Amino acid sequence: MLTWIQQHEAPWTINGEQFRIDPGQRHRCGNVYELELTAILRSRVRPGGTFVDVEANVGVYAMQLAKIVGPAGHIIALAPAPRAWC
């Protein structure tokens, strides 16, 4: 049980930021993930804003942009496969 907890609590870095991602899903979101598109999205999202991620899969963009919109903002991430979210 301790090993399982340690694996699930171990941080995973995506584009220089740390997240907690299920080790079984990490292959879907490498350490570097579409830097150009991420830069465009980050330049358009503001604190308190709303971001809609359609076909979110494991939510790589949603996780990164949630840090920008903060607690006053909203992230809506849609993934048709229930096991896709990590």
Phi, psi and omega per residue, in radians:
M1 nan -0.740 -3.135
L2 -1.063 -0.709 3.125
T3 -1.078 -0.753 3.134
W4 -1.058 -0.796 3.137
I5 -1.097 -0.781 -3.134
Q6 -1.085 -0.714 3.134
Q7 -1.138 -0.684 -3.097
H8 -1.391 -0.362 3.119
E9 -1.633 -0.217 -3.119
A10 -1.163 2.269 -3.128
P11 -1.196 2.653 3.081
W12 -2.207 2.293 -3.077
T13 -1.704 2.235 3.053
I14 -2.210 2.131 3.132
N15 0.873 0.687 3.061
G16 1.488 0.001 3.126
E17 -2.025 2.555 -3.111
Q18 -1.659 2.428 3.107
F19 -2.428 2.816 3.002
R20 -1.736 1.988 -3.101
I21 -2.256 2.346 3.099
D22 -0.911 2.204 3.137
P23 -0.958 -0.500 3.114
G24 -1.259 -0.217 -3.136
Q25 -1.932 -0.097 -3.044
R26 -1.094 -0.462 3.119
H27 -1.126 -0.334 3.134
R28 -1.406 -0.325 -3.067
C29 -2.450 1.611 -3.113
G30 -1.157 3.109 -3.123
N31 -1.190 -0.455 3.042
V32 -2.106 2.129 -3.018
Y33 -2.334 1.836 3.051
E34 0.704 1.159 -3.060
L35 -1.021 -0.690 -3.086
E36 -1.135 -0.828 3.131
L37 -1.162 -0.691 3.108
T38 -1.057 -0.718 3.122
A39 -1.104 -0.712 3.114
I40 -1.114 -0.817 3.140
L41 -1.091 -0.770 -3.139
R42 -1.081 -0.572 -3.120
S43 -1.280 -0.291 -3.084
R44 -1.852 -0.273 -3.121
V45 -1.616 2.422 -3.087
R46 -2.153 2.727 3.031
P47 -0.950 2.360 -3.128
G48 1.445 -0.035 -3.091
G49 -1.445 -3.069 3.123
T50 -2.185 2.397 3.093
F51 -2.265 2.267 3.098
V52 -1.939 2.108 -3.131
D53 -1.930 1.706 3.135
V54 -1.510 2.363 -3.019
E55 1.116 0.851 -3.024
A56 -1.134 -0.391 -3.086
N57 0.986 -2.038 -3.141
V58 -1.564 -0.013 3.024
G59 1.465 0.560 -3.108
V60 -1.056 -0.811 3.124
Y61 -1.195 -0.747 -3.125
A62 -1.028 -0.753 -3.139
M63 -1.128 -0.745 -3.109
Q64 -1.201 -0.732 -3.069
L65 -1.367 -0.353 3.072
A66 -1.072 -0.556 3.113
K67 -1.181 -0.481 3.141
I68 -1.425 -0.856 -3.084
V69 -1.189 -0.483 3.065
G70 1.188 -2.994 -3.063
P71 -1.152 -0.386 3.132
A72 -1.481 -0.216 -3.101
G73 -1.682 -3.076 -3.119
H74 -2.382 2.418 3.009
I75 -2.105 2.178 3.067
I76 -2.032 1.971 -3.092
A77 -2.096 2.120 -3.115
L78 -1.906 2.210 3.103
A79 -2.370 2.071 -3.067
P80 -1.195 -0.410 -3.114
A81 -1.669 2.034 -3.075
P82 -1.069 -0.461 3.141
R83 -1.505 -0.020 -3.093
A84 -1.228 -0.613 -3.098
W85 -1.242 2.439 3.121
C86 -1.753 nan nan
